[in-house]
C-alpha cells in the first residue's frame, strides 16, 4: 500500500491549493473550482503536479432533492462519471455508488469514521480522516495508478464527505429542536 497525505484547513478559499504528498514530495494539489451543472460551493479539482492530468468532482445541481439523494459527477478531459448516494444508507452514514469504466465503485464510511473505497467489492483504498490534526491519510493499493480517475475520485471524495458531515450536523441540530 502507498500512503499519501493531505494537510487540510478549516477554511478553503478559491485561491488556496492543498498539496497531496507522498514521502514529503508533492504529487498534485486540490483546489476549489467551478463547473457547469455542478454546485458552485461543492466543486473541487485535483491536478497532478506536472499539470498533465486534471479532474473535477462536484455535487450536481438538483435543487432540494440533493438533500435527500445527492448526485456527484467526476469530470475528466475525455469522460464524465456519475455517482450518487446509496439510497437508504445515506441517511445513516456516507455511502456513494457508481460505475467507472465498467467497474462498480462503492465509497462508504466504516464504523471508525474512515472511508473505504471498493472496486468490484474489493477494497482498494482507505481514507483515514484526521479529525483533530487536520492531517488526512490516503492509503492506496499498489494496483491504483497515480493520476488515474479512481485515484482522483478517492482524493476528491474526501471533500464530498466533509460537505456531507457538515450538512448532517445542521440537520441533526434542526431535529433536536
N, C-alpha and C positions, 0 to 999 in steps of 0.2 A: 504494500500500500504506500502511496505517495501522500505526503501531508503538506497542505497549503494553509496559509494564514491570511486573515483579514483583520486589520485593526479598525474596528467600527468607530463611529462617532455618534453623539447624541443628536446633533443637528447636521443634516446633509444638504448643503446648498448646491445649486446647479453648477457653480464654479469649482466645487471641490471634487477631487477624484480620490478614490480609495484604492491603494495598490493591493494586488493579490501577490503573495510571496511564497517562495519555496526556498528553504535553506538561506533565508535572508536576501534572496535575489527577486526583484520584481519580474513577474511574467505577464502581467496585464493589470488593468485597472477598471474600476466600476465608476460610473457617473450617472447622475440623474439626467434624463433626456426627455424628449417628446417624440411622438409618432402618431400618424393618422390613426384614427379609430381606437386609440388606447388612452386611458385616463391620464390627464396631464401630470397629476401628482403621484402617480403609481407606475411610472415607467423608468426603467434603468437600462444602461448599456454596459456590456463587458467588451473591452477592446484589448487585443493582445499587445504586448509591449512594442512589437515591431509595426503595429497598426495595420497588419495584413488581414486580420480577422476581427469582425465587428458583429455583435449580437445584441438585440434589443428584446427585452421581456417586459410586458406590462399587462395590466388588467384591462380587458375590453370594456368599452363604453356600453353598458347595458342598463343604464338608469337604476331605479330602485331594486330591480331583480338581482343585481350583483351582490346585494347584502344577503340574499338567500342562497345563491349559487353563482360564485364568481367564475368568470371565464378568462383565461390567460392566452396570450399569443407570444410566441418566440419568433422573431423576425431575423433571418439571416440574409446574406446577399442574394441568395437564389431561392429560398423557401420560407414558408410561414407554417409554423406548427401550432396546433390548437390543443389546449389543456383546459380542464375545468375541475372545480371542487367535486369530490365524490359525494353525491347526494346522500344525506343522512349522516355520514361520518363527519362532514364539515361542521356540524352543529356541536360536536364534542371535542374535536381536535383537527389540526391542519392535515388535510388529505387531498392530494391533487392527482388526477389521472389523465392520460393522453397517449398518443401514439407518435413515434418519431421514426421515420424511415423503416416502417414495418415492425417496429418493436414496441411492446406495451411498456409504458412508463408509469410508475407509482412513486409518489413522493409523500411520505407520511411521517407525522410526529410519533415518536415512541414514548414509552412511559417515563423516560428520563427527560423528556422535553427536547431531545435532539431530533434531527430529521434523517430519515433513511431513504435512499434513492434505490429503487429496484428496476431492473431492466429484465423483462420477461420473467418476473418473480424471483430474480436473483439479485441480492444486494450488491451494488457496485460502488456506492459512495455513502458517506455519512457526513452530516454537518453537525458539529458539536458547538452549540450556541454558548458563547461566553457571556452569561448574564451580568456579572458584576465587573469582570475585567474588560468587557467590550472587545475581547480578542476571540474571534470565531475561527474554528479549525475545520478544514475540509479534508476528508480522507477519501482518496480515490483508489479504486482497484487499478492495478497496473495495465489493465486492458483498455482503460478510458484514456484517449489521447487528449493532451492539452489542446485547447482551442477548437475542440470538436463541439458540435451543437449540444451534446449531452453534458460536456464539461461546463459550457457557458450556462446552460439551463440550471445546473446544480448551483453554481455560484450565484446566479441572479435570483433563483427561487428563495434564497435566504431573505432577500428584501421583501418578497411577497409574504413570507412567513411573518416578518416584522409588522407589515401592514395588517395581516390577519390578527396578530396578537393585540395590536393597538385597538382595532375595531371590536374585538371580542371583549376587551376590558370596558370599552364605552357601553356596549350592550349590556354587559353584566352589571355595571353601575346603574343603568336605567331600570333594569329589572329588580334591583334591590330597593327601589323607592318605596 
